[in-house]
Amino acid sequence: MSNAKKPRVLAVGDRLDSFSRHVDQDKMVEFERVVWDRGQNSHSDPDAAKRDGLTKTIASGQNQMAFLHELMERNFGDAWVFGGKISARWIHPVYAEDDISPHGLVTEIGEVDGKPRVTVQLWCENQNGVKTAAGTASAGQPSATRSWPGASNEDVF
């Protein structure tokens, strides 16, 4: 008998399992360097941020996209990785020392090409409950399969 966890079958109104990520200046600079390598800008350099009219650096919207992607990956497994779709907007700045939590609420269960499709309202919030990103995503019903290198089926559901 297998001890593998069974995937959760989602229904309208279900909330996805969330988590929190701390954003600090060093992580913002490293993210910019690794992902974009655009040099000094308002996401990585306080002086550049001031030249752009900001009081301090702000995290790239791609930081929040990474958190939303992780939320979907954790909750949907391969159903997200192979065929997931997302659309998001950045609605409030994320600053160094913010704690960001991505959230998801199932809003629709439908079918596409004869296969179940789950639509989720997504958002990120900071430690004060302020929404910093909002959007939607969709994927098949969650899969217990984690086929990417280093993935652990024990870490999800």
N, C-alpha and C positions, 0 to 999 in steps of 0.2 A: 504494500500500500504506500502511495506517495504522500509525502508531507508538504508538497508544493501548495502554495496558496492559490485559491481559486480567485479569478478576477471578479471584481465587483460589477454587478449588472446595474447600470445607472437608470434612474427614472427622473422625470421632470420634477424639479424642486430640490434634488440632491445637491449638496455642496461637495466640492472636491476637497480632498485632504490637502491642507496648506502647510506652510513652513515660513520661516523668516530668515532674511539675509541682512547682515550688517554691511553697510557701505562706508568705506573710509577713503581718505584721499589717496593713499598708496594703491588701493585696489582700483580706484578710478583711473589713476595714471597708468597702471599696468594694463587695464582693460583697453584703454586708448592705444597704448603702444602695441599690444598684441593683435587687436582686432583691426585697427585702422592705420596706425603708424602715421598720423597726420601731423606730427610735430606738436609744438606747444599751441594750445587752443583753450577755449573757455571750459573744456571738460578736464583739462590736465594741468593748467597753469593759472594761479591766482592773478598774476599781472595781466595775462591775456583776457581773463574773465572781466577784470576791471575795465580794460580797453573796450570790451564789448558791452559795457554798461551794466554789468552784473556786480553784486557786492562780494560774491565768492564763486568758486567753481561749482558747476552742476554736473551730475552724472549724465552720461550719454543715454539717450533713449534706448539704445541697444542693450544697456545694462538691464533695464526693465524687461525688454524682450527676452533676454536670457532667462530671467526669473519666470516669466510666463511660459516659456518653452519647457523649463524644468518642471513646472506645475503639471503641464499636460503630459510630459514624458513619464513622470512618476505615477500619474493616475490612469494613463491609457496604454503605456508600454508600446509595443510595436504598432498598435492601432493608430497611435499618434505619429510615430517615426515614419511609417509607410502610409502616407495619405492624409495626414492632418493638415488643416488649413487654419490660418490665423490672420486677424486684422486688428491692429491696436493703434491708439492715439495717446500721445503724452500730454497730460492735462495739468500737471503741476510739477515743478522742479524737484529733483532728488538731490540732496546735498550730502557732503561728507558727514559722517556720523549718524545718518538716518538708518533706521531699521525698516526694511521693505518686506512686506508680506504679499505674495500673489494669492488671489482667490478666484474661485470659479463656481458658478451656479448653473445647473443644467436647466435649459429653457425649452428644449424641444428634442424629441426622439422621432426620427423619421427614417425614410429609406432613400437610398441613392443607388440606382442600378441593382435593385433587389437586395441590397445590403443595409443593415442598420447604420444610422448616422446620428451621432449625439452632438447637439449644438449647445455651447456653453457661453454664458456671459462671463467675461474675465475682467479683473481689475487688480491693481496693486494699491496698497495703502502704506503710508508711513506710520511711524510709532504713535502719531497723534490722531490716527484714523482718517487722515486726509487722503483722498484718492489721487494717485499720481499718474495712473495709466488706466485706460478702459478700452474694451473691445470685445470681440467674439472669436470663438474658435470652434472647429468641428473635427470629429474623428469617428471611427467605428467604435462599437462598444469596447470597453477595456479588454486588453489581451494580457494573459499571463506571460507571454513570450517577451523576452528581452534579448534580442539577437545581436546587439552591438557589443564590441570588445569591452570587457571589464564590468558589464552589467550584472547586477545581482537581482534575481527574482525575490530575494528575501527582503529587499529594501522598499518594496512597494506594496500597495493595498493595505 
